[in-house]
Amino acid sequence: MTSPSLENLALPIKTIEYSDDSVYFGQILGESLKQGLGKFTFTNKGYYIGEWNNDEMSGYGSLMLESSICIYEGFWKNSKFNGIGIFRNIYQNQQNIEDIDYRNFNDLGDKWIKYEGEFDEDLMNGKGKLEFVNGDVFIGNFERNKIEGKGIFLKKSNGEKMIRIWKENMMMEDEKT
């Protein structure tokens, strides 16, 4: 976690209740600008806890469900996932777990557990690791939520390791590395 700036440490702490029943508790700048460290509870009782800059989630923070299950933990910029983080799939499909078609990730659906890696404006973008419900793992490069470039696919069922090249989620058959 990054250290809050020294000037933010001196900011006052306040509770702000909004007309939609959301609530902010934390440091503010002026009368109501979220700045520094704080917790914002959404109307659905999920919440963000972490750093704020100029009324935006910015810096290190966590997005939680009402049940305190963490959906995202990592860095933010302008209220979007940005930088290194962990994104968990709360809708993962645990039924009919079968082999993951590593040749075509377009049909993946909710057969993944979590992504750890780089984000840019809420999208998986850069180096990352995707873990699947059947225990398989992909490690490689992502561009705008798609697998792109060189990567390694590890099959848990037989220990097979495939180093290949993908373009827009599709394995390039003729390009082994």
N, C-alpha and C positions, 0 to 999 in steps of 0.2 A: 504494500500500500504506500502511496506517495504521502509525504508529510504535508499537512495543510500549511499554507503560507503563514508566516508570523503575523501579518496584518489581519488575517482572518481570525486568529486566536482571540483577539480583543473584541470581536463583534458580539453584540448582545444576542441572547437567546430568547425566542418568542414562540408562542403557539398561535397559528393562524388557522381559523376555521373558514372554509369556503362554502358558498351557497349550495354546491352539489354534494355536501357532506364529506368532502375530502379534507384532510388536515395536514398541516405542516408543523413540525416541531424542530426547531434548530436555529442556527445563526442567521441573522438577517442584516441587510445593509439598508439604511433608511427605515422607512415604515414597514415594508413588506417584501423586499427583494431577497430571495433565497440566495445565500452566499456563505461559503464555508462548509461546515458539517451539519447535516440534518436528515430528518426522516419525513417522507411524504407518504401519507396513507391515502390510497385511491378509494373511490366510492365502493369498489368491490372488496375492500379491506385488504387487498394486496398492497405491498408497499415497496418503496425504494429507500434505501438507507446508504448514505455516502456523501460524497463531495458535491458541492454546487458552485456554479460560477455564473453570475449575472442571470439568475432565475432559471438556469439550465442545469441538468444533471451533467456534471463535467468533472473528470478526475476518476477516482476509484470508488466503486459502489456496487451494491447488490440489489437485484430485483427479486422480490419474494412474493409467493402466493400467501393468501390469508392463513394457510396452514403452516407457514414458515418454511415451505419447500422453496429452495433457491432455484430460480429459473436461469438467471444470468449473474455472474460475478466477474468483475473485471473493470476495464477502463471505459469511460464514456467521454463523448464530446458533443456538445449541443443536443443533449438528451438522446443520443444514439450510441449503440455499442461502437467503440472506436479504440483500437489498440488490442492488447492481449486480453483474452477473456475465456470463460467457460460458459457455454450455452447448453442447457439441459432440455431434452424433449419430454414434456409432460404428457404428450399424446402418443408415446411410443406404443407400437403394436406388438404385444407379447404373444399373440395367438398365431398359430400356424407358422412358427419360426422355421424358416427354410434357409437354404443357402442364399447368400446375397449375390445378385448378378453384378459382379464387379466389371463386366464389360459394358453395362448400361446403367448408370446411376440415376437416369431420368425417372425410372420406375421405383425408386427407393421408398417413397411414401414415408411412413412413420416407423420404419424398421431400424431406426438409429436411437441411441441412448443420449450421447452428448458429443459436442464438438469443442475441442480445446485448441485455441490458436488465435490468429490475427483476424480482426474485424475492421471494416471501413464502412461507416454510415449504415450500421445494422446488418451488413452483409459479411459472410465468411469471405475473407479476402486476404490472401497471403499464405504463409505456412500454417498447417494445422493437422489435427488428428481427429478422425471421425470414428466413434465406437458404435458397433451395431448390436442389436438385441441378441443375436446368436453368438456373440463373442468375437466375431471378425473385426478387423481394424484396418482403416486406411490412413496412411500418413503421406502427406504430399502438399501440393499447391492448390489453392482455391482462387477463383476469380469470380466475383459477384455471385456467390452462392453455388458455383459450379466447380467441379473438379477439372483442373486444367494444368497440363504439363506433366512432369515426371512425378511418379508416386510409387508407393509400396502398398500392396494389399496383402494382409496376413489372414489366412484361413485358420480359424481355431480348430475345426474338425479334423484336419490332417496335418497341420503345421506348415502347409505350403506357403511360400513367400514369392509373390509375383512383383517384379519391378517392371513397370510399364509406363507408357505415355498415354494421357487422356486428353481429349479435346471436347469441351462443352459436355462433360459427364460421360463421354463415350470413349472406350479404350480403342486406341489405334492398333489394329490387329498386326500390321506389318512393322511396327516400331518397337521392338524389344530393346531394352537397354542393358 
